[in-house]
Amino acid sequence: MKPIHARSSTILNAKKSLSAFMPRKSVPWDPIRQEGNPTRSDSVNMLIKQIKKAEVRKEGVASSARRPLEYMEFLSLLSTIRESNEKTETMRMVCSVFTLQWHLITRIDDI
């Protein structure tokens, strides 16, 4: 079974969110009586383990992790906005926000 809908980190986050609202968090899941905290059940934990194994084998859902913007990419973005033919108020605002962001972030990173 290949995971096609979510990564293990997504399921772990959902599990943690659900568990936070359980009235009796410390009570383990009882599969016979169907009571307790279902996020502590063996089947849920086994599913997460299987998904993690599939991710290691590159068989799971592709990662959607973001990477930081590189220096040259940001300069290219700024020059593209400044050279744009549209001189609307919105474009000027976007350019000024990016420039302000550039100055604030680089000052923090340089320290």
Backbone as XML, in Angstrom:
<?xml version="1.0"?>
<chain id="A" units="angstrom">
  <residue number="1" name="MET">
    <atom name="N" x="0.840" y="-1.181" z="0.000"/>
    <atom name="CA" x="0.000" y="0.000" z="0.000"/>
    <atom name="C" x="0.887" y="1.248" z="0.000"/>
  </residue>
  <residue number="2" name="LYS">
    <atom name="N" x="0.739" y="2.073" z="-1.029"/>
    <atom name="CA" x="1.513" y="3.300" z="-1.120"/>
    <atom name="C" x="0.664" y="4.479" z="-0.646"/>
  </residue>
  <residue number="3" name="PRO">
    <atom name="N" x="1.229" y="5.336" z="0.190"/>
    <atom name="CA" x="0.482" y="6.521" z="0.616"/>
    <atom name="C" x="0.366" y="7.512" z="-0.543"/>
  </residue>
  <residue number="4" name="ILE">
    <atom name="N" x="-0.850" y="7.950" z="-0.827"/>
    <atom name="CA" x="-1.055" y="8.864" z="-1.952"/>
    <atom name="C" x="-1.699" y="10.184" z="-1.534"/>
  </residue>
  <residue number="5" name="HIS">
    <atom name="N" x="-2.147" y="10.293" z="-0.293"/>
    <atom name="CA" x="-2.873" y="11.495" z="0.113"/>
    <atom name="C" x="-2.091" y="12.418" z="1.039"/>
  </residue>
  <residue number="6" name="ALA">
    <atom name="N" x="-1.246" y="11.869" z="1.909"/>
    <atom name="CA" x="-0.558" y="12.720" z="2.880"/>
    <atom name="C" x="0.752" y="12.091" z="3.312"/>
  </residue>
  <residue number="7" name="ARG">
    <atom name="N" x="1.643" y="12.932" z="3.820"/>
    <atom name="CA" x="2.910" y="12.465" z="4.372"/>
    <atom name="C" x="2.733" y="12.148" z="5.850"/>
  </residue>
  <residue number="8" name="SER">
    <atom name="N" x="3.712" y="11.470" z="6.414"/>
    <atom name="CA" x="3.616" y="11.065" z="7.822"/>
    <atom name="C" x="3.562" y="12.273" z="8.747"/>
  </residue>
  <residue number="9" name="SER">
    <atom name="N" x="4.263" y="13.343" z="8.402"/>
    <atom name="CA" x="4.241" y="14.537" z="9.256"/>
    <atom name="C" x="2.847" y="15.158" z="9.298"/>
  </residue>
  <residue number="10" name="THR">
    <atom name="N" x="2.117" y="15.096" z="8.190"/>
    <atom name="CA" x="0.751" y="15.616" z="8.157"/>
    <atom name="C" x="-0.160" y="14.787" z="9.047"/>
  </residue>
  <residue number="11" name="ILE">
    <atom name="N" x="-0.006" y="13.480" z="8.976"/>
    <atom name="CA" x="-0.846" y="12.595" z="9.787"/>
    <atom name="C" x="-0.488" y="12.721" z="11.263"/>
  </residue>
  <residue number="12" name="LEU">
    <atom name="N" x="0.805" y="12.845" z="11.569"/>
    <atom name="CA" x="1.212" y="13.039" z="12.961"/>
    <atom name="C" x="0.655" y="14.340" z="13.532"/>
  </residue>
  <residue number="13" name="ASN">
    <atom name="N" x="0.645" y="15.387" z="12.721"/>
    <atom name="CA" x="0.087" y="16.659" z="13.174"/>
    <atom name="C" x="-1.414" y="16.534" z="13.419"/>
  </residue>
  <residue number="14" name="ALA">
    <atom name="N" x="-2.123" y="15.847" z="12.533"/>
    <atom name="CA" x="-3.563" y="15.639" z="12.725"/>
    <atom name="C" x="-3.819" y="14.790" z="13.964"/>
  </residue>
  <residue number="15" name="LYS">
    <atom name="N" x="-2.987" y="13.788" z="14.164"/>
    <atom name="CA" x="-3.121" y="12.925" z="15.346"/>
    <atom name="C" x="-2.924" y="13.737" z="16.622"/>
  </residue>
  <residue number="16" name="LYS">
    <atom name="N" x="-1.906" y="14.584" z="16.627"/>
    <atom name="CA" x="-1.624" y="15.424" z="17.791"/>
    <atom name="C" x="-2.763" y="16.408" z="18.042"/>
  </residue>
  <residue number="17" name="SER">
    <atom name="N" x="-3.306" y="16.986" z="16.980"/>
    <atom name="CA" x="-4.414" y="17.935" z="17.122"/>
    <atom name="C" x="-5.656" y="17.264" z="17.677"/>
  </residue>
  <residue number="18" name="LEU">
    <atom name="N" x="-5.957" y="16.073" z="17.191"/>
    <atom name="CA" x="-7.115" y="15.336" z="17.707"/>
    <atom name="C" x="-6.915" y="14.928" z="19.156"/>
  </residue>
  <residue number="19" name="SER">
    <atom name="N" x="-5.723" y="14.487" z="19.477"/>
    <atom name="CA" x="-5.438" y="14.014" z="20.823"/>
    <atom name="C" x="-5.550" y="15.138" z="21.843"/>
  </residue>
  <residue number="20" name="ALA">
    <atom name="N" x="-5.277" y="16.354" z="21.427"/>
    <atom name="CA" x="-5.351" y="17.489" z="22.353"/>
    <atom name="C" x="-6.770" y="17.728" z="22.845"/>
  </residue>
  <residue number="21" name="PHE">
    <atom name="N" x="-7.762" y="17.349" z="22.048"/>
    <atom name="CA" x="-9.153" y="17.597" z="22.422"/>
    <atom name="C" x="-9.855" y="16.367" z="22.991"/>
  </residue>
  <residue number="22" name="MET">
    <atom name="N" x="-9.117" y="15.303" z="23.217"/>
    <atom name="CA" x="-9.712" y="14.106" z="23.802"/>
    <atom name="C" x="-9.979" y="14.331" z="25.286"/>
  </residue>
  <residue number="23" name="PRO">
    <atom name="N" x="-11.161" y="13.949" z="25.763"/>
    <atom name="CA" x="-11.466" y="14.180" z="27.179"/>
    <atom name="C" x="-10.594" y="13.352" z="28.116"/>
  </residue>
  <residue number="24" name="ARG">
    <atom name="N" x="-10.246" y="12.138" z="27.718"/>
    <atom name="CA" x="-9.407" y="11.279" z="28.563"/>
    <atom name="C" x="-8.172" y="10.887" z="27.757"/>
  </residue>
  <residue number="25" name="LYS">
    <atom name="N" x="-7.197" y="11.787" z="27.711"/>
    <atom name="CA" x="-6.012" y="11.597" z="26.873"/>
    <atom name="C" x="-5.169" y="10.402" z="27.297"/>
  </residue>
  <residue number="26" name="SER">
    <atom name="N" x="-5.055" y="10.191" z="28.587"/>
    <atom name="CA" x="-4.118" y="9.182" z="29.079"/>
    <atom name="C" x="-4.640" y="7.752" z="28.959"/>
  </residue>
  <residue number="27" name="VAL">
    <atom name="N" x="-5.927" y="7.597" z="28.680"/>
    <atom name="CA" x="-6.504" y="6.257" z="28.569"/>
    <atom name="C" x="-6.169" y="5.694" z="27.190"/>
  </residue>
  <residue number="28" name="PRO">
    <atom name="N" x="-5.498" y="4.541" z="27.130"/>
    <atom name="CA" x="-5.184" y="3.966" z="25.812"/>
    <atom name="C" x="-6.439" y="3.461" z="25.097"/>
  </residue>
  <residue number="29" name="TRP">
    <atom name="N" x="-6.330" y="3.273" z="23.802"/>
    <atom name="CA" x="-7.451" y="2.810" z="22.989"/>
    <atom name="C" x="-7.703" y="1.329" z="23.246"/>
  </residue>
  <residue number="30" name="ASP">
    <atom name="N" x="-8.966" y="1.000" z="23.509"/>
    <atom name="CA" x="-9.377" y="-0.391" z="23.705"/>
    <atom name="C" x="-10.142" y="-0.822" z="22.462"/>
  </residue>
  <residue number="31" name="PRO">
    <atom name="N" x="-9.560" y="-1.689" z="21.609"/>
    <atom name="CA" x="-10.224" y="-2.065" z="20.359"/>
    <atom name="C" x="-11.461" y="-2.936" z="20.566"/>
  </residue>
  <residue number="32" name="ILE">
    <atom name="N" x="-11.568" y="-3.601" z="21.690"/>
    <atom name="CA" x="-12.723" y="-4.465" z="21.929"/>
    <atom name="C" x="-13.941" y="-3.634" z="22.319"/>
  </residue>
  <residue number="33" name="ARG">
    <atom name="N" x="-13.751" y="-2.742" z="23.279"/>
    <atom name="CA" x="-14.881" y="-1.917" z="23.726"/>
    <atom name="C" x="-15.030" y="-0.635" z="22.910"/>
  </residue>
  <residue number="34" name="GLN">
    <atom name="N" x="-14.055" y="-0.346" z="22.039"/>
    <atom name="CA" x="-14.076" y="0.851" z="21.194"/>
    <atom name="C" x="-14.165" y="2.127" z="22.030"/>
  </residue>
  <residue number="35" name="GLU">
    <atom name="N" x="-13.322" y="2.231" z="23.029"/>
    <atom name="CA" x="-13.304" y="3.447" z="23.842"/>
    <atom name="C" x="-11.873" y="3.767" z="24.246"/>
  </residue>
  <residue number="36" name="GLY">
    <atom name="N" x="-11.684" y="4.989" z="24.648"/>
    <atom name="CA" x="-10.359" y="5.482" z="24.997"/>
    <atom name="C" x="-9.915" y="6.525" z="23.983"/>
  </residue>
  <residue number="37" name="ASN">
    <atom name="N" x="-8.637" y="6.714" z="23.889"/>
    <atom name="CA" x="-8.068" y="7.683" z="22.964"/>
    <atom name="C" x="-7.684" y="6.962" z="21.669"/>
  </residue>
  <residue number="38" name="PRO">
    <atom name="N" x="-8.430" y="7.176" z="20.570"/>
    <atom name="CA" x="-8.139" y="6.449" z="19.324"/>
    <atom name="C" x="-6.795" y="6.818" z="18.704"/>
  </residue>
  <residue number="39" name="THR">
    <atom name="N" x="-6.249" y="7.962" z="19.061"/>
    <atom name="CA" x="-4.948" y="8.328" z="18.501"/>
    <atom name="C" x="-3.815" y="7.510" z="19.110"/>
  </residue>
  <residue number="40" name="ARG">
    <atom name="N" x="-4.101" y="6.769" z="20.176"/>
    <atom name="CA" x="-3.093" y="5.903" z="20.794"/>
    <atom name="C" x="-3.265" y="4.444" z="20.375"/>
  </residue>
  <residue number="41" name="SER">
    <atom name="N" x="-4.085" y="4.204" z="19.379"/>
    <atom name="CA" x="-4.329" y="2.820" z="18.956"/>
    <atom name="C" x="-3.141" y="2.276" z="18.168"/>
  </residue>
  <residue number="42" name="ASP">
    <atom name="N" x="-3.002" y="0.965" z="18.199"/>
    <atom name="CA" x="-1.907" y="0.311" z="17.481"/>
    <atom name="C" x="-2.054" y="0.463" z="15.974"/>
  </residue>
  <residue number="43" name="SER">
    <atom name="N" x="-3.282" y="0.440" z="15.478"/>
    <atom name="CA" x="-3.487" y="0.532" z="14.027"/>
    <atom name="C" x="-3.057" y="1.898" z="13.485"/>
  </residue>
  <residue number="44" name="VAL">
    <atom name="N" x="-3.321" y="2.960" z="14.235"/>
    <atom name="CA" x="-2.909" y="4.301" z="13.799"/>
    <atom name="C" x="-1.386" y="4.398" z="13.792"/>
  </residue>
  <residue number="45" name="ASN">
    <atom name="N" x="-0.756" y="3.903" z="14.841"/>
    <atom name="CA" x="0.705" y="3.963" z="14.919"/>
    <atom name="C" x="1.369" y="3.082" z="13.863"/>
  </residue>
  <residue number="46" name="MET">
    <atom name="N" x="0.783" y="1.932" z="13.562"/>
    <atom name="CA" x="1.326" y="1.067" z="12.507"/>
    <atom name="C" x="1.196" y="1.733" z="11.136"/>
  </residue>
  <residue number="47" name="LEU">
    <atom name="N" x="0.077" y="2.415" z="10.907"/>
    <atom name="CA" x="-0.120" y="3.127" z="9.646"/>
    <atom name="C" x="0.948" y="4.195" z="9.464"/>
  </residue>
  <residue number="48" name="ILE">
    <atom name="N" x="1.228" y="4.950" z="10.513"/>
    <atom name="CA" x="2.245" y="5.999" z="10.428"/>
    <atom name="C" x="3.624" y="5.391" z="10.172"/>
  </residue>
  <residue number="49" name="LYS">
    <atom name="N" x="3.929" y="4.269" z="10.793"/>
    <atom name="CA" x="5.211" y="3.590" z="10.551"/>
    <atom name="C" x="5.332" y="3.139" z="9.099"/>
  </residue>
  <residue number="50" name="GLN">
    <atom name="N" x="4.245" y="2.589" z="8.549"/>
    <atom name="CA" x="4.267" y="2.146" z="7.149"/>
    <atom name="C" x="4.473" y="3.325" z="6.203"/>
  </residue>
  <residue number="51" name="ILE">
    <atom name="N" x="3.837" y="4.437" z="6.509"/>
    <atom name="CA" x="3.987" y="5.622" z="5.664"/>
    <atom name="C" x="5.419" y="6.140" z="5.732"/>
  </residue>
  <residue number="52" name="LYS">
    <atom name="N" x="6.016" y="6.130" z="6.923"/>
    <atom name="CA" x="7.409" y="6.569" z="7.052"/>
    <atom name="C" x="8.350" y="5.672" z="6.251"/>
  </residue>
  <residue number="53" name="LYS">
    <atom name="N" x="8.109" y="4.371" z="6.274"/>
    <atom name="CA" x="8.934" y="3.451" z="5.487"/>
    <atom name="C" x="8.793" y="3.738" z="3.998"/>
  </residue>
  <residue number="54" name="ALA">
    <atom name="N" x="7.573" y="4.013" z="3.558"/>
    <atom name="CA" x="7.345" y="4.324" z="2.146"/>
    <atom name="C" x="8.034" y="5.631" z="1.759"/>
  </residue>
  <residue number="55" name="GLU">
    <atom name="N" x="8.048" y="6.602" z="2.658"/>
    <atom name="CA" x="8.717" y="7.870" z="2.367"/>
    <atom name="C" x="10.221" y="7.676" z="2.210"/>
  </residue>
  <residue number="56" name="VAL">
    <atom name="N" x="10.801" y="6.828" z="3.033"/>
    <atom name="CA" x="12.235" y="6.556" z="2.934"/>
    <atom name="C" x="12.561" y="5.909" z="1.591"/>
  </residue>
  <residue number="57" name="ARG">
    <atom name="N" x="11.658" y="5.078" z="1.090"/>
    <atom name="CA" x="11.853" y="4.405" z="-0.201"/>
    <atom name="C" x="11.437" y="5.269" z="-1.389"/>
  </residue>
  <residue number="58" name="LYS">
    <atom name="N" x="11.044" y="6.499" z="-1.123"/>
    <atom name="CA" x="10.575" y="7.437" z="-2.165"/>
    <atom name="C" x="9.311" y="6.944" z="-2.852"/>
  </residue>
  <residue number="59" name="GLU">
    <atom name="N" x="8.458" y="6.229" z="-2.128"/>
    <atom name="CA" x="7.208" y="5.714" z="-2.686"/>
    <atom name="C" x="6.001" y="6.510" z="-2.212"/>
  </residue>
  <residue number="60" name="GLY">
    <atom name="N" x="6.199" y="7.442" z="-1.325"/>
    <atom name="CA" x="5.076" y="8.181" z="-0.749"/>
    <atom name="C" x="4.752" y="9.431" z="-1.533"/>
  </residue>
  <residue number="61" name="VAL">
    <atom name="N" x="3.978" y="10.275" z="-0.910"/>
    <atom name="CA" x="3.602" y="11.559" z="-1.488"/>
    <atom name="C" x="4.846" y="12.442" z="-1.537"/>
  </residue>
  <residue number="62" name="ALA">
    <atom name="N" x="4.991" y="13.197" z="-2.605"/>
    <atom name="CA" x="6.151" y="14.077" z="-2.742"/>
    <atom name="C" x="6.125" y="15.161" z="-1.674"/>
  </residue>
  <residue number="63" name="SER">
    <atom name="N" x="7.302" y="15.520" z="-1.211"/>
    <atom name="CA" x="7.415" y="16.545" z="-0.179"/>
    <atom name="C" x="7.069" y="17.911" z="-0.764"/>
  </residue>
  <residue number="64" name="SER">
    <atom name="N" x="6.373" y="18.710" z="0.013"/>
    <atom name="CA" x="6.052" y="20.071" z="-0.419"/>
    <atom name="C" x="6.771" y="21.083" z="0.463"/>
  </residue>
  <residue number="65" name="ALA">
    <atom name="N" x="7.930" y="20.685" z="0.986"/>
    <atom name="CA" x="8.715" y="21.573" z="1.840"/>
    <atom name="C" x="9.235" y="22.739" z="1.006"/>
  </residue>
  <residue number="66" name="ARG">
    <atom name="N" x="9.257" y="23.902" z="1.619"/>
    <atom name="CA" x="9.719" y="25.094" z="0.916"/>
    <atom name="C" x="11.191" y="25.320" z="1.216"/>
  </residue>
  <residue number="67" name="ARG">
    <atom name="N" x="11.851" y="25.976" z="0.300"/>
    <atom name="CA" x="13.248" y="26.311" z="0.517"/>
    <atom name="C" x="13.369" y="27.832" z="0.568"/>
  </residue>
  <residue number="68" name="PRO">
    <atom name="N" x="14.407" y="28.341" z="1.192"/>
    <atom name="CA" x="14.558" y="29.793" z="1.270"/>
    <atom name="C" x="14.895" y="30.387" z="-0.093"/>
  </residue>
  <residue number="69" name="LEU">
    <atom name="N" x="14.526" y="31.630" z="-0.268"/>
    <atom name="CA" x="14.812" y="32.351" z="-1.502"/>
    <atom name="C" x="16.297" y="32.702" z="-1.532"/>
  </residue>
  <residue number="70" name="GLU">
    <atom name="N" x="16.950" y="32.421" z="-2.629"/>
    <atom name="CA" x="18.382" y="32.695" z="-2.754"/>
    <atom name="C" x="18.605" y="34.175" z="-3.054"/>
  </residue>
  <residue number="71" name="TYR">
    <atom name="N" x="19.824" y="34.624" z="-2.835"/>
    <atom name="CA" x="20.197" y="36.026" z="-3.022"/>
    <atom name="C" x="19.943" y="36.490" z="-4.454"/>
  </residue>
  <residue number="72" name="MET">
    <atom name="N" x="20.413" y="35.721" z="-5.420"/>
    <atom name="CA" x="20.259" y="36.122" z="-6.819"/>
    <atom name="C" x="18.799" y="36.062" z="-7.268"/>
  </residue>
  <residue number="73" name="GLU">
    <atom name="N" x="18.042" y="35.128" z="-6.732"/>
    <atom name="CA" x="16.616" y="35.055" z="-7.065"/>
    <atom name="C" x="15.886" y="36.304" z="-6.582"/>
  </residue>
  <residue number="74" name="PHE">
    <atom name="N" x="16.213" y="36.744" z="-5.379"/>
    <atom name="CA" x="15.554" y="37.927" z="-4.835"/>
    <atom name="C" x="15.937" y="39.170" z="-5.631"/>
  </residue>
  <residue number="75" name="LEU">
    <atom name="N" x="17.206" y="39.295" z="-5.992"/>
    <atom name="CA" x="17.625" y="40.440" z="-6.811"/>
    <atom name="C" x="16.941" y="40.420" z="-8.171"/>
  </residue>
  <residue number="76" name="SER">
    <atom name="N" x="16.803" y="39.244" z="-8.747"/>
    <atom name="CA" x="16.111" y="39.114" z="-10.028"/>
    <atom name="C" x="14.648" y="39.529" z="-9.900"/>
  </residue>
  <residue number="77" name="LEU">
    <atom name="N" x="14.021" y="39.126" z="-8.816"/>
    <atom name="CA" x="12.627" y="39.500" z="-8.565"/>
    <atom name="C" x="12.487" y="41.010" z="-8.424"/>
  </residue>
  <residue number="78" name="LEU">
    <atom name="N" x="13.380" y="41.633" z="-7.655"/>
    <atom name="CA" x="13.331" y="43.085" z="-7.484"/>
    <atom name="C" x="13.540" y="43.815" z="-8.808"/>
  </residue>
  <residue number="79" name="SER">
    <atom name="N" x="14.509" y="43.384" z="-9.591"/>
    <atom name="CA" x="14.760" y="44.065" z="-10.869"/>
    <atom name="C" x="13.604" y="43.860" z="-11.842"/>
  </residue>
  <residue number="80" name="THR">
    <atom name="N" x="12.980" y="42.691" z="-11.827"/>
    <atom name="CA" x="11.823" y="42.443" z="-12.699"/>
    <atom name="C" x="10.665" y="43.356" z="-12.330"/>
  </residue>
  <residue number="81" name="ILE">
    <atom name="N" x="10.426" y="43.521" z="-11.057"/>
    <atom name="CA" x="9.325" y="44.390" z="-10.624"/>
    <atom name="C" x="9.631" y="45.842" z="-10.959"/>
  </residue>
  <residue number="82" name="ARG">
    <atom name="N" x="10.875" y="46.272" z="-10.750"/>
    <atom name="CA" x="11.233" y="47.668" z="-11.024"/>
    <atom name="C" x="11.185" y="47.985" z="-12.517"/>
  </residue>
  <residue number="83" name="GLU">
    <atom name="N" x="11.507" y="47.006" z="-13.360"/>
    <atom name="CA" x="11.523" y="47.229" z="-14.806"/>
    <atom name="C" x="10.174" y="46.966" z="-15.461"/>
  </residue>
  <residue number="84" name="SER">
    <atom name="N" x="9.193" y="46.617" z="-14.671"/>
    <atom name="CA" x="7.872" y="46.313" z="-15.213"/>
    <atom name="C" x="7.258" y="47.552" z="-15.859"/>
  </residue>
  <residue number="85" name="ASN">
    <atom name="N" x="6.491" y="47.326" z="-16.923"/>
    <atom name="CA" x="5.832" y="48.429" z="-17.619"/>
    <atom name="C" x="4.622" y="48.947" z="-16.852"/>
  </residue>
  <residue number="86" name="GLU">
    <atom name="N" x="4.081" y="48.110" z="-15.988"/>
    <atom name="CA" x="2.936" y="48.530" z="-15.179"/>
    <atom name="C" x="3.428" y="49.428" z="-14.058"/>
  </residue>
  <residue number="87" name="LYS">
    <atom name="N" x="2.978" y="50.645" z="-14.050"/>
    <atom name="CA" x="3.355" y="51.574" z="-12.986"/>
    <atom name="C" x="2.129" y="51.919" z="-12.146"/>
  </residue>
  <residue number="88" name="THR">
    <atom name="N" x="1.371" y="50.913" z="-11.812"/>
    <atom name="CA" x="0.175" y="51.140" z="-11.008"/>
    <atom name="C" x="0.571" y="51.296" z="-9.542"/>
  </residue>
  <residue number="89" name="GLU">
    <atom name="N" x="-0.396" y="51.722" z="-8.769"/>
    <atom name="CA" x="-0.164" y="51.904" z="-7.336"/>
    <atom name="C" x="0.169" y="50.569" z="-6.663"/>
  </residue>
  <residue number="90" name="THR">
    <atom name="N" x="-0.484" y="49.514" z="-7.128"/>
    <atom name="CA" x="-0.235" y="48.188" z="-6.552"/>
    <atom name="C" x="1.194" y="47.732" z="-6.828"/>
  </residue>
  <residue number="91" name="MET">
    <atom name="N" x="1.682" y="47.949" z="-8.043"/>
    <atom name="CA" x="3.046" y="47.540" z="-8.377"/>
    <atom name="C" x="4.072" y="48.332" z="-7.566"/>
  </residue>
  <residue number="92" name="ARG">
    <atom name="N" x="3.804" y="49.618" z="-7.366"/>
    <atom name="CA" x="4.719" y="50.422" z="-6.545"/>
    <atom name="C" x="4.719" y="49.939" z="-5.102"/>
  </residue>
  <residue number="93" name="MET">
    <atom name="N" x="3.541" y="49.568" z="-4.624"/>
    <atom name="CA" x="3.439" y="49.073" z="-3.255"/>
    <atom name="C" x="4.190" y="47.742" z="-3.112"/>
  </residue>
  <residue number="94" name="VAL">
    <atom name="N" x="4.027" y="46.848" z="-4.084"/>
    <atom name="CA" x="4.719" y="45.557" z="-4.043"/>
    <atom name="C" x="6.231" y="45.769" z="-4.063"/>
  </residue>
  <residue number="95" name="CYS">
    <atom name="N" x="6.682" y="46.651" z="-4.910"/>
    <atom name="CA" x="8.113" y="46.931" z="-5.000"/>
    <atom name="C" x="8.639" y="47.500" z="-3.684"/>
  </residue>
  <residue number="96" name="SER">
    <atom name="N" x="7.892" y="48.415" z="-3.084"/>
    <atom name="CA" x="8.356" y="49.000" z="-1.823"/>
    <atom name="C" x="8.330" y="47.986" z="-0.681"/>
  </residue>
  <residue number="97" name="VAL">
    <atom name="N" x="7.340" y="47.097" z="-0.675"/>
    <atom name="CA" x="7.289" y="46.062" z="0.365"/>
    <atom name="C" x="8.469" y="45.106" z="0.217"/>
  </residue>
  <residue number="98" name="PHE">
    <atom name="N" x="8.776" y="44.687" z="-1.010"/>
    <atom name="CA" x="9.920" y="43.796" z="-1.224"/>
    <atom name="C" x="11.231" y="44.477" z="-0.833"/>
  </residue>
  <residue number="99" name="THR">
    <atom name="N" x="11.355" y="45.763" z="-1.165"/>
    <atom name="CA" x="12.573" y="46.490" z="-0.810"/>
    <atom name="C" x="12.707" y="46.611" z="0.704"/>
  </residue>
  <residue number="100" name="LEU">
    <atom name="N" x="11.614" y="46.924" z="1.382"/>
    <atom name="CA" x="11.639" y="46.999" z="2.844"/>
    <atom name="C" x="11.982" y="45.639" z="3.447"/>
  </residue>
  <residue number="101" name="GLN">
    <atom name="N" x="11.374" y="44.595" z="2.908"/>
    <atom name="CA" x="11.660" y="43.244" z="3.385"/>
    <atom name="C" x="13.141" y="42.923" z="3.196"/>
  </residue>
  <residue number="102" name="TRP">
    <atom name="N" x="13.679" y="43.308" z="2.064"/>
    <atom name="CA" x="15.086" y="43.063" z="1.776"/>
    <atom name="C" x="15.976" y="43.740" z="2.816"/>
  </residue>
  <residue number="103" name="HIS">
    <atom name="N" x="15.685" y="44.997" z="3.124"/>
    <atom name="CA" x="16.516" y="45.733" z="4.076"/>
    <atom name="C" x="16.378" y="45.192" z="5.494"/>
  </residue>
  <residue number="104" name="LEU">
    <atom name="N" x="15.184" y="44.840" z="5.890"/>
    <atom name="CA" x="14.986" y="44.325" z="7.247"/>
    <atom name="C" x="15.620" y="42.951" z="7.433"/>
  </residue>
  <residue number="105" name="ILE">
    <atom name="N" x="15.437" y="42.071" z="6.476"/>
    <atom name="CA" x="15.948" y="40.709" z="6.615"/>
    <atom name="C" x="17.467" y="40.678" z="6.509"/>
  </residue>
  <residue number="106" name="THR">
    <atom name="N" x="18.043" y="41.425" z="5.594"/>
    <atom name="CA" x="19.495" y="41.373" z="5.453"/>
    <atom name="C" x="20.185" y="41.972" z="6.665"/>
  </residue>
  <residue number="107" name="ARG">
    <atom name="N" x="19.596" y="42.966" z="7.276"/>
    <atom name="CA" x="20.203" y="43.537" z="8.479"/>
    <atom name="C" x="20.208" y="42.518" z="9.614"/>
  </residue>
  <residue number="108" name="ILE">
    <atom name="N" x="19.132" y="41.762" z="9.734"/>
    <atom name="CA" x="19.050" y="40.754" z="10.792"/>
    <atom name="C" x="20.035" y="39.627" z="10.519"/>
  </residue>
  <residue number="109" name="ASP">
    <atom name="N" x="20.131" y="39.196" z="9.261"/>
    <atom name="CA" x="21.011" y="38.082" z="8.915"/>
    <atom name="C" x="22.489" y="38.448" z="9.019"/>
  </residue>
  <residue number="110" name="ASP">
    <atom name="N" x="22.816" y="39.710" z="8.828"/>
    <atom name="CA" x="24.217" y="40.124" z="8.842"/>
    <atom name="C" x="24.791" y="40.207" z="10.250"/>
  </residue>
  <residue number="111" name="ILE">
    <atom name="N" x="23.941" y="40.308" z="11.237"/>
    <atom name="CA" x="24.418" y="40.472" z="12.624"/>
    <atom name="C" x="24.963" y="39.180" z="13.155"/>
  </residue>
</chain>
